[in-house]
Amino acid sequence: MKIKCYLIRHGQTPANRRHSYLGWTEEALSAEGRMQIESSKEKMTGLAQTEIVFTSPMQRCRESAQILFPDREKIEIPEWKEMNFGAFEGKNYEQLNGNPQYQAWIDSGGQLMVPNGESGAGFRHRCCRAYEQCVRDAQEKGAQRIAIVCHGGTIMS
């Protein structure tokens, strides 16, 4: 059975606006982020037929999912938290520029272990494993349309 899957990134937060690494820190949507999601809701066709809504447990994703699917149950997937940016959390490029650990991580294409965080491979593995399980669960329930509201990094994984 084919399943149509909507992959939706949460709306903008204040840290996103500052271009800061925002992983495991809880942060609400900004006013602009709420407007982005409201606007995208009007443009996306087929959302009303979504049968199952999966979301990251992070506040910015839960808020986005609630705006898009106010009457639907949301199933939180803990493995879809954004990458744990550890020592880089909350900082942007300008703040990290010159940090040898940050430069090594950038030079590795984000593959090295972030100090006090996680590796790119570990992050992708947990995201993909959870995605596969969600698809299996949706198939077992006979769903044909699902939505996933999560993070940009999770979608890229």
Buried (B, 14 or more C-beta within 10 A) or exposed (E): EEBEBBBBBBBBBBBBEBEBBBBBBEBEBBEBBBBBBEEBBEEBEEBEEBBBBBBBBBBBBBBBBBBBBEEBEBBBBEBBBBBBBBBBBBBEEEBBEEBEBBEEBBEEEBEBBBBEBBBBEBBBBBBEEBBEEBBEBBBEEEBBBBBBBBBEBBBEB
